[in-house]
């Protein structure tokens, strides 16, 4: 089945197949705005999470990872949801080293999202 969200919202001309950005809710056209808002906020959330992790503030890391997890879950982005949940667990259990490697993976996915974002439509 063709990934309608990625084809219409993350594609810059060629077919896009980025499993990390596939939404479980892509078949529902009403969810496209939710997914689009998440994709716009994803880089901002990741900047915050990265900065907090570098400050070794585990309480704020837990809260920010929880926010990312909730936003990803609302958009049906299972891979991001799972990784954010693992970062949250690491913050709770004081496992910063593991959290940092998970954050690296989330940042990689975020870079994919930015790189594959279509140009803004002008009116």
C-alpha positions in Angstrom: 0.0 0.0 0.0 1.3 3.4 -1.0 2.0 5.8 1.9 -0.3 8.7 1.1 1.0 11.0 3.8 4.6 10.7 2.8 3.8 11.0 -0.9 1.7 14.2 -0.4 3.5 15.9 2.5 7.1 14.8 2.6 7.8 14.3 -1.1 9.8 16.6 -3.2 9.1 14.9 -6.6 10.2 11.3 -6.1 8.4 8.6 -4.2 9.4 8.6 -0.6 9.7 5.5 1.5 10.9 6.5 5.0 9.6 3.9 7.4 10.5 5.9 10.5 8.1 8.7 9.3 5.2 6.4 8.2 2.1 7.2 10.2 -0.4 4.5 11.2 -3.1 7.1 10.6 -2.1 8.0 7.0 -5.2 6.3 5.5 -7.5 8.8 7.3 -7.4 12.1 5.4 -8.7 13.9 8.5 -5.4 13.1 10.2 -3.2 14.8 7.7 -3.3 18.2 9.6 -2.3 16.5 12.8 0.6 14.8 11.1 1.6 18.0 9.4 1.6 19.9 12.7 3.7 17.2 14.3 6.2 17.4 11.5 6.5 21.2 11.9 7.0 20.9 15.7 9.3 17.8 15.6 12.6 19.8 15.0 11.7 22.3 17.8 11.0 19.4 20.2 14.2 17.7 19.2 16.3 20.9 19.8 14.8 21.1 23.3 15.4 17.5 24.1 19.0 17.6 22.8 19.8 20.7 24.9 18.2 19.3 28.0 20.0 16.0 27.6 23.3 17.9 27.2 22.6 19.7 30.5 21.9 16.3 32.1 18.6 17.6 33.4 16.8 14.2 33.8 13.5 15.6 35.1 13.1 18.0 32.2 14.3 15.3 29.8 11.5 13.0 31.1 8.9 15.7 30.6 10.1 16.7 27.1 10.4 13.1 26.0 6.9 12.5 27.3 5.6 15.4 25.3 7.3 14.1 22.1 5.8 10.7 22.8 2.3 12.1 23.1 2.6 14.2 20.0 4.0 11.3 18.0 1.3 9.0 19.3 -1.4 11.5 18.3 0.1 11.5 14.8 0.3 7.7 14.6 4.1 7.8 14.2 4.9 4.6 16.0 8.7 4.6 15.6 9.1 8.1 17.0 6.6 7.3 19.8 8.5 4.2 20.8 11.9 5.9 20.8 10.5 8.9 22.8 9.0 6.5 25.3 12.4 4.8 25.7 14.1 8.2 26.3 11.4 8.9 28.9 12.1 5.6 30.7 15.9 6.2 30.6 15.4 9.6 32.2 13.3 8.1 34.9 15.9 5.4 35.5 18.9 7.8 35.3 20.3 6.1 32.2 21.6 9.2 30.4 24.1 7.4 28.2 21.4 5.2 26.7 19.0 8.2 26.4 21.7 10.1 24.4 22.0 7.3 21.9 18.2 7.1 21.5 18.2 10.9 21.1 20.8 10.5 18.3 18.4 8.2 16.5 15.5 10.6 17.0 17.7 13.4 15.6 18.5 11.2 12.6 14.8 10.7 11.9 14.2 14.4 12.4 16.9 15.3 9.8 15.1 12.9 7.4 11.9 14.7 8.0 13.5 18.1 7.3 15.3 16.9 4.3 12.2 15.4 2.7 9.8 18.2 3.6 8.2 19.8 0.5 8.8 23.4 -0.2 6.2 25.8 1.3 3.3 26.6 -1.0 3.0 30.3 -1.8 -0.3 31.9 -2.5 
